[in-house]
Amino acid sequence: MTRIGYETLLHFCQRIFAINGMPPEDAQLAADVLLSADLRGIDSHGVARLSGYLRLLDAKRANFKPDWKVIHETPSTACIDADSGLGLTIAPKAMKLAMDKAKVAGTGWVAIQNSNHFGIAAYHAMLALPEDMIGIAMTNASPLVAPTFSKERMLGTNPICYAFPAKKYQPVVIDMATSAAANGKLEIAQRSGKSIPANWVQSKDGDASLDPDELKKGGSLLPLGGHKGYALGALVDLLTSVLSGANYGPWVPPFVAFLDPLNDLPGKGIGHFIGAMRVDAFRPKETYYTHIDNWIQRFKEAVPVDPAQPVLIPGEPEYLIKLERIKEGIPLNEQVLLDLRQLASKYHVELAF
């Protein structure tokens, strides 16, 4: 592993996006979303994804200058057509719209169609925190997950994130895939040459597998906790697509290179669902903060199994990783470094590492 400074990687990604036609403000935003994943230890969704976004652009499946617009609206809701833009830049703008509606109506909800991969859900949900709001973000994704009792790939890893603001403590950030593991975890195992746990994937015949390349051989990811994870993945698919007019189930256009998009699609692009809720829409703000801090404190005081490993609050591990990586740099393996060097050579961008 080689550690590269956060600012160095941020500037590099910003330059690559801008060279490929993204407006300066969007290039800065896209790079910020991308690097937020690396900072939080979600290495599967950080700079390792950069070439994948450019692959979508080359295939004319992504628009780096989208003319996105609101196509349906009420005082507390909206639906956006993202014009094939990157979710990296569309989702934060949707959250801004949701927060504007929440300031008026108490809550705001935005469904997005015709979009692309939006990075980590936590980035978008956490935008609501400074406004004394609870943020919600979810997206459907490449069809790689088989429903319970099936061997057919029908759902994405379909992540969900809820972010709750706090005062005395760091926010509670619940950010999780609805599959047993995100595809990015398999990609990390592939790059390091390691096997994976037995409950992550199944072969094309429905057999358990330890092979991180199983998806490329026709296998599928398994839902988190069996039928419950399947139900959660279905929930995300319905909220992000049926409400917005995006594609759903096996028709979701894939981000992964080893799957081709299907024809005769029922919707447009992939879908996201963004929400913001003012805490004072439910109880006085000061009372909310007293009790969220009390909740956090009591859970942190829960008796640990091993005294050397205290109980952590959702989002706390990622916060601790961020502190360490801001100081020490972001660790990248040689395959990711090689990929970035190839991009630097292709686009004539000087590498500072």
N, C-alpha and C positions, 0 to 999 in steps of 0.2 A: 504493500500500500504506500502511496505517495500522498502527502498532505499538501493541498493547495489552498491559498488564502481565499476567503469568501469574496472579497472585493474583486480579486483577480478573475475568478470564475464568473462573477456577476457581469463584469465589464465584457468579458469574452462572449457570453451568451447574448448580451445586448447587441454587440456588434454583429454577430451572426444573424440575428433576427432582422436588424436594420438593413444589412446588406441584401437580404432577401425580400426587401420591399415593405417591411412593417414600419408604420409611422413611428417616429422617435418615442412618443409617450407610450405607445403600445409595446414597443420593443423593450423599454425599461420595465413595464409592468410584467410582460411575459417572462423576462429574465428573473424578476423578483419572485414570481410565483414558483418558477422552476427551482431556484436556489433555496427557497424556503423549505422544500422537501429535503434537500441535502443537509441543511442546518438542523432539521428536526430528526435526522437519522432515518428518513424514509428514502434510502438511496435508490430504490427502484423507480422513483418518480422525479428524480432530479436531473442533473446534467446528462445522465445516462440515457435520458429520453430525447435529448436535443435532436439527434439525427433522425429520430422517428417523426418529429414534426416536419422536418425538411423533406422527408420521404413523402408525407402526405401532400405537401406543396408541389413537389415534382410530379406527383400522380394526379394533380389538379383536383384533389379531394379536400384541400384546405385553401382558404382565402385569407391572406395576411392583411388585406385592406377591406374588411367586410363593411357593407352598408346595412348594419343590423337595425332592426326597428321593432317597436311595440305593435303587435297585430291584434291584440285584444286587451281590454283593460276595464277594471272597476276601481273604486277608491282604495281597496286593499289588495288587489291582485292584478297581475299582468301576465301576458304571454309574449315572448320575444322570438322573432325569427333571426337567428344569428348569421345568416347569409354565409354559411360554411366557415365562419371565423373560428379561431382557436378558442376553446373554452378557457385557456389561460388568461385571456383578456376579456372575454364576454362575461364569464361568471362574476368577476369583481364588479363589473358595471351593473349586472343584474342585482347584486347585493346592495349596491348604492340605491337602486330603484326601490328595492324591498324596504330598506331603511327609511327612505323618504316617505313611503306609504305608511310605515309603522309609526312615524312621528305624527301622522294625522289620524290614523285609524287604530293605533295600538299594536297591530301586527301587519306585516306585509309579506306577500308570497308571489314569487315569480317563477313561471315554468319557461323553459327554453327549448326550442326545437332547432334543427339544422345547424348543430354545433359540432365540435370535435373535442377530443380528450382535454380535460380541464386541470390536470395535475393533481395535487393533493386537496382533498375536500376541506381540510382544516384551514387552509389559507383563506378561503372564501367565507367560511363560517366565522372565523375569528375577526373578520373585518367589523362585525357588529359589536364587539366587546367594548371599544372606547365610547360607544354611544349608549352605554347602559342597556344593551339589548342582548338577547340570546340569539345566536346565529345558527342557522341550519343549512347544510349543503349536501346534496347527493347527486349521483350521476349514474346512468347506465353505461355499459362498456362492452368490449369485444365479447361475443358469445363463446365462452370457454367453460362454463359451469353446467354440469348435468343436473337436472332436477332429481330429487330423491327417487330411487327405483328405476332411473333411466341411465342410458349410456350415450344419449344424444346431447350435444352442446346447445343449450337454449338460453342461458342467462350470462350476464357479465359478472365480474367480481363485485359490482354495484355497491360502492362504498357509501356509508352514512356518517355524517359528522354533526354533532351538537356541541356548541361552545357556550359555556355559562360564565358570565363575568363574576369576579370576586374582588374584595378589597384588600384584606390582610394577606391573602394567598394568591398564587397564580391561578388563572382560570381553570375550570374543569373542562377538558376538551376530549370528547368521546369520538374518536376517529377510527373507523373499522371497516374492513371489507366484510361482505356477507358470505364470502366463500371461506373455506378452511385456510386458504392462503391466497394472497394476491399473486397474479402472474409475475409481477416484478420479483417476488421472492424466488421463483423458479429461475428467473434470469440471473439473479445474484448467484444462485447455486451453480448454474451453468458456467458462469465466468470463473468461479473458484474451483470447479471440477468436483463438487461435493454431491452426495446423494441427498434426498429429501425425506421427511417423515412419511410414514406409510399412509397416513390419513389425508394427505393433500390432494392426490390425483388418482385417477384410475385409467387403465388402458382402454383402447377402443372397444375391447371385449368386456369391459366392466371389472377387470381384475385390479387389485391393489398394485401400486408401483412405487418404486423409490427413485425412478429415473426423472431428472429435471427436464429432460427433452421429450417427455411423454406426450405433451400437447402437440408437438410437431409431427408426431406419429399417429395422430388421430384420437388421442386420449382426451380426457376432460378433467377439469378441476372439480372438487367435491364441495358441496355447500357446508357452511359452518354449522357443526352440530346436527347434521342430517336435515330432517324436515323443517326444523325451526329456521336454519339458515336459508333453506330454499324459500320459505315464506317471506323472510326479510328481503331476500334478493328480488322476489316477485313484487313486494311492496315498493321497492325503489324503482323497478321497471315501470310499474303502473303510474307512479307519481311523476316520473321524469318524461314519460313518453305518451301515455294515453291522455294526460292532461294537456300536453304541449303540442302534440302532433308530430313528435319525433318517431323514429323507428323503435321497435321493441323486440324482445326475445331474440330469435336467431337472425333477424333481419338487421340488427344493429351493425352499422359499418365498422369493421374491425380496425383497431390501431395496430395490432401485431402484424408483422410482415408476412407470416406464413399462412394467413387467411385472406381470401379474396372477397370483396363485397358481393352480396347477392343481388339479383335483379328482381323486378316487380315488387319494389319496396312499398310497404303500407304507409310510410311517413317520410320525414326529411331529417337526415343526419342523425346524430345522437342527441339525447336529451339530458337536461339538468333540472333540478328543482332547488330553489333557494328561498330561505325564509328568514325573517327577523321579527323578534317579539320584544317589545319594550317591557322591562321588568315591572315598571310602575303601571302597566296596563292590568296588572293582577293584584298588586299590593303596593303600599308605599315603598319607594326605592330604598330608603334607609332600613326598613324592616327586612326587605329581601336580602340586602347585603349582610345584615346581622346573622341571618339564618343560613345563608350559603357559606359564610365563613365558619359558622358553628358546625355545619355539616362536614366541611372539609377537615376541620380540626378533629372532630370525633373519629372520622375514618382514619386519619393519620395516626391516631392514638390506639387503633385496633391492635390487639395483642398479636404479634407476628409469630409464625411457626418457628422461624430462625431469627434470633435477635440481631444477627448481622444483616438481615434483609428486612428493613422496615416496610410497612404497607405504603404503597404509593397511590396517589390520586390519578385518575385518567388524565393524560396529558402531561403529567409530571416527568415521566422518563424522557419524553421528547424535549421538554424544557431544559432538563439537565444536559442532554446531548447538545442542544443549541449553545448553551453557555460554554461547553468544552470546545466545540468546533469554531465558534467565533474567535476563541483565543488561540487554538492550536491549528486551525485549518481543517478543510474537508478531506477525508481520506478517499482516494480514488484508486481502483485497481488498474493493472496494466492494460486490460482490454478497453476500459473506459478512456484511459489516457490516450491510447492509440486511436480510438474513434475521434477524440477531440483534436488530435494532431492532424488527422486526415481532413477534418473539416477546416482547420486552420489553413492547410495547404490548398484545399479546393477553393476557398473564398479569399485567400491571400490576407489573412488576418494574422498579425504577429502574436506569437505565443509568449507569455511571460512566465512559462513554466515548462 
